[in-house]
Amino acid sequence: MIRISWCDKEKKRVYNGDWKNKTNKTKNELKNWINHQNMIRHKEYYWLEIKEDNNVKNYIENKDVEDKIERDYVEVLSSFRV
């Protein structure tokens, strides 16, 4: 399963989309949408999460430095979920 999650950097809130079946087509469509949103919506940050064996984790494919900084921000923010 795969879903989009995002945080609002100003409100410091994390949101989650609905789970979808993970296929290469779904993954690629969601990645393209996320990349576009991250370019035009600077007050929010979007990423993919996957669920395997009832464990939810960030889907990471690209490990460049700027992405790591954003992921670290999201991971810290996500740890404060209520």
Residue pairs with C-beta under 8 A, 6 or more apart in sequence:
1 19
1 20
1 21
1 22
1 50
1 51
2 19
2 20
2 21
2 22
2 26
2 27
2 30
2 48
2 49
2 50
2 51
2 59
3 16
3 17
3 18
3 19
3 20
3 48
3 49
3 51
4 16
4 17
4 30
4 33
4 34
4 46
4 47
4 48
4 49
5 14
5 15
5 16
5 17
5 46
5 47
5 48
5 49
6 14
6 15
6 37
6 44
6 45
6 46
6 47
7 13
7 14
7 15
7 44
7 45
7 73
7 74
7 77
7 78
8 15
8 43
8 44
9 43
9 44
9 45
9 73
10 43
12 77
12 80
14 74
14 77
14 78
14 81
16 49
19 51
20 26
20 30
22 50
27 48
27 59
30 48
31 48
31 61
33 46
34 46
34 47
34 48
37 44
37 46
38 45
38 46
45 70
45 73
45 74
47 58
47 59
47 71
47 74
48 58
48 59
49 56
49 57
49 58
49 59
50 56
50 57
50 58
50 59
58 71
58 74
58 75
60 71
